[in-house]
């Protein structure tokens, strides 16, 4: 039997990588889960045969992970992204010159509304920045050739959109530049989806969501292995896991979530449940870390990536 190795706060834990290795040696409870999940991420990134997904739900981009995601795409660690439409929107808000801010002390929601500010937990976005986003999207759509207005899958649309962005910190841009497809099954449930709708009331515009499944199906069936890093749960987690049914499920997977399993939702479901649905291979390496992905994920990535 392996002993629990206690963390020495003044010992050899001189950097984040060493700290995460110490979590693995502790081996139990949250420390053990974090250590094992980090080991799985290292394997994904080191295995050239592993096609790695990053899925994101919740406010990952406004919550401080924009540069982290951009870096992983730019350096070739991520092969595909599955995200909510909201994370795309918030990436583009900054790409078009907007920003995200911390809520001023003492402000309530009525005051924020009167000041033209929208709240996400303790983050706010200015109405004027969403107006910049709206203008950027409309300018892009105006420049889209008419032959593409009704023939693009959402992932193809997002690739075209990324090519039009000039901000190198944008993960949407970097995904386009580095040929990393972005799948967003809930794209219409976002401000981008709303602007696509309003634009379509004056000009012919439609996206082919079924075509995205054909694109994804071709990708999955060509892979020797698949891996997934899933931040949050819900639709993006389910879509990521579900598409791998075509080859018997994921070979490696981690999820970082604050959701609990008792309600039976996909967000809180343990990854082992996916084995019965052929979304996870019976011999897969997988781990769930319970916690805030905006804290745990960047800590893990700092520890895993080689230092410059």
C-alpha positions as CSV (number, residue, x, y, z in Angstrom):
1,X,0.0,0.0,0.0
2,X,1.2,3.5,-0.8
3,X,1.6,5.9,2.1
4,X,0.2,9.5,2.1
5,X,3.2,11.8,1.7
6,X,2.7,15.0,3.5
7,X,3.5,18.3,1.8
8,X,6.6,20.0,3.1
9,X,5.9,23.8,2.8
10,X,9.6,24.7,3.1
11,X,11.1,21.8,1.3
12,X,11.8,21.2,-2.4
13,X,8.5,22.8,-3.7
14,X,10.3,25.7,-5.2
15,X,8.1,26.0,-8.3
16,X,4.6,25.2,-9.6
17,X,5.6,22.0,-11.3
18,X,7.2,20.7,-8.1
19,X,4.2,21.7,-6.1
20,X,1.9,19.7,-8.5
21,X,4.2,16.7,-8.2
22,X,3.9,17.0,-4.4
23,X,0.1,16.9,-4.8
24,X,0.5,13.6,-6.6
25,X,2.7,12.2,-3.8
26,X,0.1,13.3,-1.2
27,X,-2.2,11.1,-3.4
28,X,-5.5,11.6,-1.6
29,X,-8.6,13.9,-1.5
30,X,-8.3,17.1,-3.6
31,X,-4.5,17.1,-3.6
32,X,-4.4,13.6,-5.1
33,X,-7.1,14.4,-7.7
34,X,-5.1,17.5,-8.7
35,X,-1.9,15.6,-9.0
36,X,-3.4,12.8,-11.0
37,X,-5.2,15.2,-13.3
38,X,-2.0,17.1,-13.9
39,X,-0.2,13.8,-14.8
40,X,-3.0,13.0,-17.4
41,X,-2.6,16.5,-19.0
42,X,1.1,15.9,-19.2
43,X,0.5,12.6,-21.0
44,X,-2.0,14.3,-23.4
45,X,0.4,17.1,-24.3
46,X,3.4,14.7,-24.7
47,X,1.6,12.1,-26.9
48,X,1.7,13.0,-30.6
49,X,-1.1,10.4,-31.3
50,X,-3.5,12.1,-28.9
51,X,-6.0,14.5,-30.4
52,X,-6.8,16.8,-27.5
53,X,-10.0,18.8,-27.0
54,X,-10.4,21.7,-24.7
55,X,-14.0,22.3,-23.7
56,X,-15.2,25.4,-21.9
57,X,-18.4,26.4,-20.2
58,X,-18.9,29.2,-17.7
59,X,-17.1,32.5,-17.8
60,X,-13.6,31.1,-18.6
61,X,-12.5,34.0,-20.8
62,X,-13.8,36.9,-18.8
63,X,-12.5,35.0,-15.7
64,X,-8.9,35.5,-16.7
65,X,-8.1,32.5,-19.0
66,X,-7.9,34.3,-22.3
67,X,-4.1,34.3,-22.5
68,X,-3.9,30.7,-21.2
69,X,-6.2,29.4,-24.0
70,X,-4.5,31.5,-26.6
71,X,-1.1,30.1,-25.5
72,X,-2.2,26.5,-25.7
73,X,-3.6,27.0,-29.2
74,X,-0.6,28.9,-30.4
75,X,1.9,26.4,-29.1
76,X,0.0,23.4,-30.5
77,X,-1.1,21.7,-27.3
78,X,-4.8,21.9,-28.2
79,X,-6.2,20.3,-31.4
80,X,-9.9,21.4,-31.1
81,X,-12.0,23.7,-28.9
82,X,-15.6,23.1,-27.8
83,X,-17.0,26.2,-26.2
84,X,-20.1,28.0,-25.2
85,X,-20.9,31.0,-27.5
86,X,-20.4,33.3,-24.5
87,X,-16.6,32.5,-24.3
88,X,-16.3,33.4,-28.0
89,X,-18.2,36.6,-27.4
90,X,-16.0,37.7,-24.5
91,X,-12.9,36.9,-26.5
92,X,-14.1,39.1,-29.3
93,X,-15.3,41.9,-26.9
94,X,-11.6,42.3,-26.0
95,X,-10.4,41.8,-29.6
96,X,-12.6,44.7,-30.8
97,X,-11.2,47.0,-28.1
98,X,-13.4,46.3,-25.1
99,X,-12.4,44.9,-21.7
100,X,-13.6,43.1,-18.6
101,X,-13.6,44.9,-15.2
102,X,-13.9,44.1,-11.5
103,X,-17.1,45.2,-9.9
104,X,-16.7,48.5,-8.0
105,X,-17.2,48.1,-4.3
106,X,-20.7,48.8,-3.1
107,X,-22.4,48.7,-6.5
108,X,-25.7,46.8,-6.7
109,X,-27.3,45.5,-9.9
110,X,-29.7,48.3,-10.3
111,X,-26.8,50.8,-10.1
112,X,-24.9,48.7,-12.6
113,X,-27.8,48.6,-15.0
114,X,-28.3,52.4,-14.8
115,X,-24.6,52.8,-15.5
116,X,-24.7,50.6,-18.6
117,X,-22.8,47.7,-17.1
118,X,-23.6,43.9,-17.3
119,X,-22.5,41.7,-14.5
120,X,-21.0,38.2,-14.5
121,X,-20.5,37.3,-10.8
122,X,-17.9,39.9,-9.7
123,X,-17.0,40.9,-13.3
124,X,-18.7,43.5,-15.4
125,X,-18.7,44.5,-19.0
126,X,-19.6,48.0,-20.3
127,X,-22.5,48.3,-22.7
128,X,-20.4,50.4,-25.0
129,X,-18.0,47.5,-25.3
130,X,-20.8,45.3,-26.5
131,X,-21.6,48.0,-29.0
132,X,-18.1,47.7,-30.3
133,X,-18.5,43.9,-30.5
134,X,-21.8,44.4,-32.4
135,X,-20.2,46.7,-34.9
136,X,-17.3,44.3,-35.4
137,X,-19.6,41.4,-36.1
138,X,-21.8,43.4,-38.5
139,X,-18.7,44.6,-40.4
140,X,-17.5,41.1,-40.7
141,X,-20.8,39.8,-41.9
142,X,-21.0,42.7,-44.4
143,X,-17.7,41.5,-45.9
144,X,-18.7,37.8,-46.0
145,X,-19.2,36.6,-49.6
146,X,-22.9,35.9,-50.4
147,X,-22.0,32.3,-51.5
148,X,-21.0,31.6,-47.9
149,X,-24.0,33.1,-46.2
150,X,-25.9,29.8,-46.3
151,X,-23.2,27.1,-46.7
152,X,-21.0,27.4,-43.6
153,X,-20.9,25.1,-40.6
154,X,-20.5,27.1,-37.3
155,X,-16.9,25.9,-37.1
156,X,-16.2,27.2,-40.6
157,X,-18.0,30.5,-39.8
158,X,-15.8,30.9,-36.7
159,X,-12.6,30.2,-38.7
160,X,-13.6,32.9,-41.2
161,X,-14.4,35.2,-38.3
162,X,-11.0,34.5,-36.7
163,X,-9.2,35.4,-39.9
164,X,-10.8,38.8,-39.7
165,X,-9.7,39.5,-36.2
166,X,-6.4,41.5,-35.8
167,X,-5.8,41.0,-32.0
168,X,-3.1,38.3,-31.6
169,X,-4.3,37.7,-28.0
170,X,-7.6,36.4,-29.3
171,X,-8.0,32.6,-29.1
172,X,-10.5,32.8,-31.9
173,X,-7.9,34.4,-34.1
174,X,-5.1,32.0,-33.1
175,X,-7.4,29.0,-33.6
176,X,-8.0,30.2,-37.2
177,X,-4.3,30.9,-37.8
178,X,-3.3,27.5,-36.5
179,X,-6.1,25.4,-38.0
180,X,-7.7,24.5,-34.7
181,X,-11.4,24.1,-35.2
182,X,-13.8,25.7,-32.7
183,X,-17.1,23.9,-32.2
184,X,-19.9,25.7,-30.4
185,X,-23.1,23.7,-30.3
186,X,-24.8,26.4,-28.3
187,X,-23.6,29.3,-30.4
188,X,-27.1,30.7,-30.8
189,X,-27.4,31.0,-27.0
190,X,-25.1,34.0,-26.9
191,X,-24.8,37.6,-28.0
192,X,-23.1,36.4,-31.2
193,X,-26.1,34.2,-31.9
194,X,-28.4,37.2,-31.2
195,X,-26.5,39.3,-33.7
196,X,-26.7,36.6,-36.3
197,X,-30.4,36.5,-35.8
198,X,-30.8,40.3,-36.1
199,X,-28.6,40.3,-39.2
200,X,-30.6,37.5,-40.8
201,X,-33.8,39.7,-40.6
202,X,-32.4,41.9,-43.3
203,X,-30.1,39.6,-45.3
204,X,-30.1,35.9,-46.0
205,X,-27.9,34.1,-43.5
206,X,-28.0,30.6,-42.0
207,X,-25.5,28.2,-40.4
208,X,-25.5,24.4,-41.0
209,X,-25.1,22.8,-37.5
210,X,-25.5,19.3,-39.0
211,X,-22.5,20.0,-41.2
212,X,-20.4,20.5,-38.1
213,X,-21.2,17.0,-36.9
214,X,-20.0,15.6,-40.3
215,X,-16.8,17.6,-39.9
216,X,-16.3,16.4,-36.4
217,X,-17.1,12.8,-37.3
218,X,-14.4,12.8,-40.0
219,X,-11.9,14.2,-37.5
220,X,-12.7,11.7,-34.7
221,X,-12.7,8.5,-36.9
222,X,-9.2,9.4,-38.1
223,X,-7.6,9.6,-34.7
224,X,-5.5,6.9,-32.9
225,X,-6.3,8.4,-29.4
226,X,-8.5,11.2,-28.1
227,X,-8.1,13.3,-25.0
228,X,-10.2,16.1,-23.4
229,X,-9.7,18.8,-20.8
230,X,-13.1,19.9,-19.8
231,X,-13.6,23.1,-17.8
232,X,-17.1,23.2,-16.4
233,X,-19.8,20.9,-17.7
234,X,-23.2,21.1,-19.5
235,X,-23.5,21.2,-23.2
236,X,-19.8,21.6,-24.1
237,X,-18.7,18.7,-21.9
238,X,-21.5,16.5,-23.3
239,X,-20.7,17.4,-26.9
240,X,-17.0,16.7,-26.4
241,X,-17.6,13.3,-24.9
242,X,-20.5,12.4,-27.2
243,X,-18.6,12.9,-30.4
244,X,-16.0,10.3,-29.3
245,X,-18.6,7.6,-29.3
246,X,-17.6,7.1,-32.9
247,X,-14.4,5.5,-31.7
248,X,-15.5,4.0,-28.4
249,X,-14.8,7.0,-26.2
250,X,-12.0,9.1,-24.8
251,X,-8.6,7.6,-24.0
252,X,-7.6,10.4,-21.6
253,X,-9.8,13.0,-19.9
254,X,-10.0,15.4,-17.0
255,X,-12.8,17.6,-15.9
256,X,-12.6,20.6,-13.5
257,X,-16.0,21.4,-12.1
258,X,-17.9,22.9,-9.2
259,X,-21.0,20.8,-9.9
260,X,-22.2,17.9,-7.8
261,X,-23.3,14.5,-9.1
262,X,-26.4,13.9,-7.0
263,X,-28.8,15.7,-9.4
264,X,-27.8,13.4,-12.3
265,X,-26.8,16.3,-14.6
266,X,-24.0,16.0,-17.1
267,X,-22.2,18.9,-15.4
268,X,-21.7,17.0,-12.2
269,X,-21.5,13.5,-13.6
270,X,-18.4,11.5,-12.8
271,X,-16.3,10.6,-15.9
272,X,-16.6,6.9,-15.0
273,X,-20.3,7.2,-15.9
274,X,-19.2,7.8,-19.5
275,X,-17.8,4.2,-19.8
276,X,-21.4,2.8,-20.0
277,X,-22.3,5.3,-22.8
278,X,-19.1,4.5,-24.8
279,X,-18.0,8.1,-24.2
280,X,-14.9,6.9,-22.2
281,X,-12.8,3.9,-23.0
282,X,-12.9,1.2,-20.3
283,X,-9.1,1.4,-19.8
284,X,-9.0,5.2,-20.1
285,X,-7.0,7.5,-17.8
286,X,-9.4,10.1,-16.3
287,X,-9.8,12.2,-13.2
288,X,-12.2,14.8,-11.9
289,X,-11.0,17.8,-9.9
290,X,-13.7,19.6,-7.8
291,X,-13.0,23.3,-7.8
292,X,-12.9,26.6,-9.7
293,X,-11.4,26.1,-13.1
294,X,-10.3,29.8,-13.2
295,X,-7.9,28.9,-10.4
296,X,-7.0,25.2,-11.0
297,X,-6.6,25.2,-14.8
298,X,-4.0,28.0,-15.1
299,X,-2.1,26.6,-12.1
300,X,-2.0,23.2,-13.8
301,X,-0.9,24.7,-17.2
302,X,1.9,26.8,-15.6
303,X,3.2,23.6,-14.0
304,X,2.9,21.4,-17.1
305,X,4.3,23.7,-19.8
306,X,8.1,24.0,-20.1
307,X,9.5,27.2,-18.7
308,X,11.0,29.6,-21.2
